[in-house]
Amino acid sequence: MIIRRAIESDLQQMLDIYNDIIASTTAVFQYDLHTLEMRKEWFAQKQKEGFPVFVAEENNEVVGFSTIGAFRNWQAYKYSVENSVYVRSDLRGKGIGKLLLKATIDAAREMKMHTIIAGIDASNETSIAMHKQFGFVEVAHFKEVGYKFDRWLDLKFLQLML
């Protein structure tokens, strides 16, 4: 397993992972699938803002990806970032998410960020447990802020002080 910086040729495989997550999980509070053009715009924006995107690669295939980005878009939040970690459905539970999360934490430290916030569906016990293994603590629990798959979803915020 290799964790490396993403390049543009990774975007289709990253898009496939992301769209599967939109279609089949509550990890992303989205309904509509994304297009390759949307993923290219997202990647260009990450590069413009200086935020890293990492991929997990195995046998020349992208099997997961992670990133950090602005927590909120106001100037005083510039030392706070939000992380995202996504793993291909058939490979979840094999430690790939941990490798990707470590890369984003290390990058945030190198960028002199002060804190990382993770917004996680409250029922996603696996993701919550993984973040807690890295020292994230729960700081907020928002009730019924999302609606997907005919049910209300709670959202937890976990935070890691760097």
Protein Blocks (a to p, Z undefined) as FASTA:
>chain_A
ZZddddfklmmmmmmmmmmmmmmmckbccfbdcdfklmmmmmmmmmmnopacddddeehi
afbdcddddfbfcfklmmgccddddddfklgonlmmmmmmmmmmmmmmmnopabdcdddd
fklmmlmmmmmmnopacfbdcehkbceehiacddddddddZZ
